[in-house]
Amino acid sequence: MQKWYHIIPKNTGLSIYVWIIFCLLPFLFIFRSSSMYEVAFGILMTLIFFLSYRLSFVSTSGWVYLWVSVEMAISLVMTILFGYIYFALFLAFYIGNIRHFGGFLSLYIVHLTTTLVAITITFITEVDSLFPQLPFIIISIIGVILLPFTVRYRNQQQKLEGELENANERISQLMVLEERERIARDLHDTLGQKLSMIGLKGELAGKLVPKDPARAVNEIHDIQQTARTALKEVREMVSNMRGTSLKDELIRVQQIVEAAEMSFTQEGNPVLENTPLLVENVLSMCLKEAATNVVKHSNASHCQVSIVQQTNEILVTIADDGKGMPESIEPFKGHGLQGIRERLEFVNGSLDIQSMDGTKLTLHVPNVIQNVKKEDYS
C-alpha cells in the first residue's frame, strides 16, 4: 500500500494537514495569473516537482542528486514567477534524509543559497504581492535553515535507538547462553565424578558377585550412598539457583510504570511464604509482561498491583485505568496474553481478563506449599 510518507513528510513537528495545504497552495498562486499559458506552465511545474520528489525517495546513487536538482530548479522558478516559496520546505525535509554527510552539506548549502536568492529577486520585482506573506516567508526561511538538521538528527537518533535495542536483545541472548553454560558446568562438576564412580563400582560389584559376595554387597552400598549424595547436591544446586522473586520484580515494575509517567500503587505482601521457586518465577515473569503491556498499550495514568496469598491459591491482579482492550483483539490473542496464559498453565494456573474502564488481569496459581522438611541422607 502506497504511503503518504513519500510525498507528505512525517515527524517534522507539523501536522499532516499543514503539508496538504502546502501541496494545494501552488494552484492558488498559479490561478492568480492572467495568462492561460502561465497557468498551464505552473500546473506542469507542480506535477513535475511532485513526480521528482517521489522519484528522489525511491532512486539510488547519482539519480537522487538529479531529481533534487530538478526540484531545486522548479522551486526557484515557482518562487520567481508565482511567488510560491513553500516547495523549499519539501526540499529541506528531503535533504535532511540524505545519509552521506558530504552530499547532505552540499545540497543544504546550494538549497539555502538558491532559496535566499529567489526570495530576494522576488521581493525586488514583486514586493507588493509578497509583502502580505512576509510572516510565512520568514517561517519558511527558518524551516529551510533548521529543518534539514532536525530531520538528520532525528533519523540518527532513531538509528541509534534501533541499534541499542538490537544490542540489548543480543545481550539478553548471551546472558541466557552464559547461564546455560554455568548450569552445565555445575552439573558436570557435581555429577561427573560421582557418576563415573558409580559406573566403576557397578562394574566391580558385578565382577565380585561370584567371587566375593560380601565385598560386592559393600560396593553396592557404596553405590547407593554415592547416588544419594549426588541427588542431594543436585537438589541443593537447583534450590540455590538465582530466580526472580516477586518482591524484586515488583520493584522493577514500579520503576517502569513511574518512568512512563503513571502513578503506581501496590497492595498485599509480595513476600510469598513457602511457595516453590518455580511458581514465584512464573508469577514474576507474568507480572513483568503485564506491566509492559500497561506501559506500551494502555494509555493509562494509573496502575495498581494487588497480591493475595489465600489458603488454596495465590492471586496477583494488575489493573489500569486506560483505554481497555480493543474489540478487534480476541481474548488471549494480543499483547503477549497467550504467553502469560501458557506460563500459568505450566504451574496449573489460569488467567482472567476484564476490560471495562481500563484493563484488569488476574493471575490464579494454586497455593502449593513447599515441603520444608529436610531429607536425611546420612
C-alpha positions in Angstrom: 0.0 0.0 0.0 1.4 3.4 -1.0 2.1 5.6 1.9 1.8 9.4 2.1 5.3 9.4 3.6 6.9 9.7 0.1 5.0 13.0 -0.6 4.0 14.4 2.8 6.9 14.3 5.3 6.4 12.8 8.7 8.0 13.6 12.1 8.7 17.2 11.3 6.7 18.7 14.1 4.0 19.9 11.6 0.5 18.4 11.2 -0.2 16.4 8.0 -2.9 18.9 7.2 -0.3 21.7 7.0 1.6 19.7 4.4 -1.6 19.1 2.5 -2.1 22.8 2.4 1.4 23.3 1.1 0.6 20.8 -1.7 -2.6 22.7 -2.7 -1.3 26.3 -2.3 0.7 26.2 -5.6 -2.5 26.0 -7.5 -3.9 29.1 -5.7 -0.8 31.1 -6.7 -0.9 29.7 -10.3 -4.6 30.5 -10.9 -4.0 34.2 -9.9 -2.1 34.5 -13.2 -4.0 36.2 -16.1 -2.4 34.1 -18.8 -3.6 30.6 -19.6 0.0 29.8 -20.7 1.3 30.7 -17.2 -1.5 28.6 -15.6 -0.6 25.6 -17.7 3.1 26.1 -17.1 2.6 26.4 -13.4 0.5 23.2 -13.2 3.0 21.4 -15.2 5.9 22.5 -13.0 3.9 21.5 -9.9 3.2 18.0 -11.2 6.9 17.6 -12.3 8.0 18.7 -8.9 5.9 16.1 -7.0 6.9 13.4 -9.5 10.6 14.2 -9.0 10.1 14.4 -5.2 8.6 10.9 -5.3 11.4 9.5 -7.5 14.0 11.0 -5.2 12.8 8.7 -2.4 12.9 5.5 -4.5 16.1 6.3 -6.5 19.6 5.3 -5.6 23.1 6.5 -6.3 23.5 9.6 -8.5 19.9 9.7 -9.7 19.0 11.2 -6.3 21.0 14.3 -7.0 19.5 14.6 -10.4 15.9 14.7 -9.1 16.9 17.0 -6.3 18.4 19.4 -8.8 15.2 19.3 -10.8 13.2 20.1 -7.7 15.5 23.0 -6.8 15.1 24.4 -10.3 11.3 24.1 -10.1 11.3 25.7 -6.7 13.4 28.6 -8.0 11.1 29.1 -11.0 7.9 28.9 -8.9 9.3 31.5 -6.5 10.3 34.0 -9.1 7.3 33.6 -11.4 4.4 33.0 -8.9 5.9 34.0 -5.6 5.4 30.4 -4.2 8.3 29.5 -2.0 6.9 26.6 0.0 8.4 23.9 -2.2 11.6 24.8 -0.4 10.2 23.1 2.8 9.7 19.8 1.0 13.3 20.0 -0.3 14.6 20.9 3.2 12.9 17.8 4.6 14.3 15.5 1.9 17.8 16.9 2.3 17.7 16.0 6.0 17.2 12.4 5.0 20.4 12.1 3.0 22.8 9.9 4.9 26.1 10.9 3.4 27.3 14.0 5.2 29.1 15.4 2.2 26.1 15.1 0.0 23.9 16.5 2.8 26.1 19.5 3.4 26.5 20.3 -0.3 22.8 20.1 -1.1 22.0 22.1 2.1 24.3 25.0 1.1 23.0 25.0 -2.5 19.4 24.8 -1.5 19.7 27.6 1.1 21.6 29.8 -1.3 19.1 29.4 -4.2 16.1 29.9 -1.8 17.5 33.1 -0.5 18.5 34.4 -3.9 15.0 33.6 -5.3 13.2 35.3 -2.4 15.5 38.3 -2.8 14.8 38.6 -6.5 11.1 38.2 -6.0 11.0 40.9 -3.3 12.8 43.3 -5.6 10.5 42.7 -8.5 7.1 41.9 -6.8 7.3 43.4 -3.4 3.6 44.2 -3.3 2.5 40.6 -3.9 4.9 39.1 -1.4 4.5 41.6 1.4 1.3 40.1 2.8 3.1 36.8 3.0 6.1 38.2 4.9 5.4 36.3 8.2 5.0 33.0 6.3 8.1 33.7 4.2 10.2 34.3 7.4 8.9 31.0 8.9 9.8 29.2 5.6 13.3 30.6 5.6 13.7 29.4 9.2 12.4 26.0 8.2 14.9 25.8 5.3 17.7 26.6 7.7 16.8 24.3 10.6 14.6 21.5 9.2 17.4 19.5 7.4 19.5 19.4 10.7 16.4 18.5 12.7 15.4 15.6 10.4 19.0 14.4 10.2 19.4 14.4 14.0 16.0 12.6 14.4 17.0 9.9 11.9 20.3 9.3 13.6 18.6 9.1 17.0 16.1 6.5 15.6 19.0 4.6 14.1 20.9 4.6 17.5 17.8 3.5 19.3 17.3 0.6 16.9 21.0 -0.4 17.4 20.6 -0.1 21.2 17.5 -2.3 21.1 19.3 -4.9 19.0 22.3 -4.8 21.3 20.1 -5.3 24.4 18.4 -8.2 22.7 21.8 -9.7 21.9 23.0 -9.2 25.5 19.8 -11.0 26.8 20.6 -13.9 24.5 24.2 -14.0 25.6 23.1 -13.9 29.3 20.8 -16.9 28.7 23.6 -18.7 26.9 26.0 -17.9 29.7 23.5 -19.1 32.3 23.0 -22.4 30.5 26.8 -22.9 30.3 27.1 -22.2 34.0 24.4 -24.7 34.8 26.1 -27.3 32.5 29.4 -26.7 34.3 27.8 -27.0 37.7 26.1 -30.2 36.7 29.3 -31.6 35.3 31.3 -30.8 38.4 28.6 -32.1 40.6 27.6 -35.3 38.8 30.6 -36.1 36.6 32.9 -37.6 39.2 30.2 -39.3 41.1 28.6 -40.9 38.1 32.0 -42.2 37.0 32.5 -43.7 40.5 29.1 -45.3 40.3 29.9 -46.8 37.0 33.3 -48.2 38.1 31.8 -49.6 41.4 29.0 -51.1 39.5 31.4 -53.0 37.2 33.5 -54.0 40.2 30.4 -55.3 42.1 29.4 -57.3 39.0 32.8 -59.0 39.0 32.8 -59.6 42.7 29.4 -61.3 43.0 30.6 -64.8 42.0 34.0 -64.4 43.8 33.4 -62.4 46.9 29.7 -61.7 47.6 30.3 -59.9 50.9 32.6 -57.4 49.3 30.1 -57.0 46.4 27.4 -56.1 48.8 29.7 -53.4 50.3 30.3 -52.0 46.9 26.6 -51.9 46.2 26.0 -50.0 49.5 28.7 -47.5 48.4 26.9 -47.1 45.1 23.7 -46.3 46.9 25.4 -43.8 49.2 27.1 -42.1 46.3 23.8 -41.8 44.4 22.1 -40.3 47.5 24.9 -37.8 47.9 24.8 -36.8 44.2 21.0 -36.4 44.4 21.3 -34.2 47.5 23.9 -32.0 45.8 21.8 -31.6 42.7 18.8 -30.6 44.8 20.8 -28.1 46.7 22.2 -26.6 43.5 18.8 -26.2 42.0 17.4 -24.7 45.1 20.2 -22.2 45.2 19.9 -21.1 41.6 19.0 -17.5 41.4 15.5 -16.8 40.4 13.5 -13.6 40.2 11.5 -13.1 43.3 8.1 -11.5 43.2 9.3 -8.8 45.6 12.3 -7.8 43.4 10.2 -7.9 40.2 7.5 -5.7 41.8 10.2 -3.0 42.5 11.3 -3.1 38.8 7.6 -2.9 37.7 7.1 0.2 39.8 10.2 1.8 38.3 9.0 1.0 34.8 5.5 2.3 35.4 6.7 5.5 37.1 9.2 6.1 34.3 6.2 6.1 31.9 4.7 9.0 34.0 2.0 6.8 35.5 1.1 6.6 39.2 1.6 3.2 40.9 0.1 1.6 43.9 0.7 -1.8 45.4 -1.5 -3.9 47.8 -0.7 -7.1 49.7 2.6 -8.7 50.7 4.9 -9.6 47.8 6.9 -12.0 50.0 5.3 -15.4 49.4 5.6 -17.9 52.2 6.7 -21.5 51.5 6.0 -21.1 47.8 8.2 -23.1 45.3 10.8 -21.1 43.4 9.3 -22.2 40.1 5.9 -20.8 40.9 7.3 -17.5 42.1 9.4 -17.2 38.9 6.4 -17.8 36.8 4.4 -15.1 38.6 7.3 -12.7 38.3 7.6 -13.2 34.5 3.8 -12.8 34.1 3.8 -9.6 36.2 6.6 -8.2 34.1 4.8 -9.0 30.8 1.5 -7.5 32.1 3.3 -4.3 33.3 5.0 -4.0 29.9 1.6 -4.2 28.3 0.2 -1.4 30.5 3.1 0.9 29.7 3.0 0.2 25.9 -0.6 -0.1 25.1 -3.0 1.1 27.8 -2.5 4.9 27.7 -3.3 4.8 31.4 -2.5 7.3 34.1 -2.5 4.8 37.0 -1.5 1.1 37.5 -2.3 -1.0 40.6 -0.9 -4.4 41.6 -2.5 -6.5 44.2 -1.1 -9.7 45.7 -3.2 -12.0 47.9 -2.0 -15.4 49.2 -5.0 -17.4 50.2 -5.2 -20.9 51.6 -5.8 -22.6 48.3 -4.4 -20.2 45.7 -2.3 -17.1 45.1 -3.9 -14.1 43.3 -2.0 -11.4 41.5 -4.0 -8.6 40.0 -2.8 -6.0 37.6 -5.3 -3.2 36.9 -5.1 0.1 34.9 -7.4 3.0 34.1 -6.5 3.1 30.4 -8.4 2.6 27.2 -9.0 -1.1 27.7 -8.5 -3.9 25.1 -9.6 -3.2 21.5 -12.7 -5.2 20.5 -10.8 -6.4 17.4 -8.4 -8.4 19.6 -9.7 -11.9 20.5 -9.2 -12.9 24.2 -5.7 -14.2 24.9 -4.5 -13.4 21.3 -3.0 -9.9 21.8 -0.1 -8.2 23.6 1.6 -11.3 25.0 -1.6 -12.6 26.8 -1.1 -16.0 25.2 2.4 -16.3 26.6 1.1 -15.3 30.1 -1.6 -18.0 30.0 0.9 -20.6 28.8 3.3 -19.8 31.7 0.4 -20.1 34.2 -0.8 -23.3 32.7 2.7 -24.8 33.3 2.1 -24.4 37.1 -1.7 -25.3 36.8 -2.7 -21.6 37.0 -5.1 -19.6 34.9 -5.7 -16.0 33.7 -8.8 -13.9 33.9 -9.2 -10.7 31.8 -11.7 -7.8 32.4 -11.7 -4.8 30.0 -14.1 -2.2 31.4 -12.9 1.3 32.5 -9.4 0.0 31.8 -7.9 -3.5 31.8 -7.7 -5.9 34.8 -5.7 -9.1 34.6 -6.0 -11.6 37.4 -3.4 -14.4 37.8 -4.6 -17.5 39.6 -2.0 -20.0 40.8 -2.7 -23.0 43.2 -1.0 -22.4 46.5 1.2 -25.5 46.7 3.1 -25.3 50.0 6.7 -26.3 49.6 7.9 -29.1 51.8 10.5 -27.5 54.1 11.4 -30.7 55.9 14.9 -31.8 55.0 15.7 -35.3 53.9 18.3 -37.1 55.9 20.9 -38.6 53.5 23.3 -39.7 56.2 
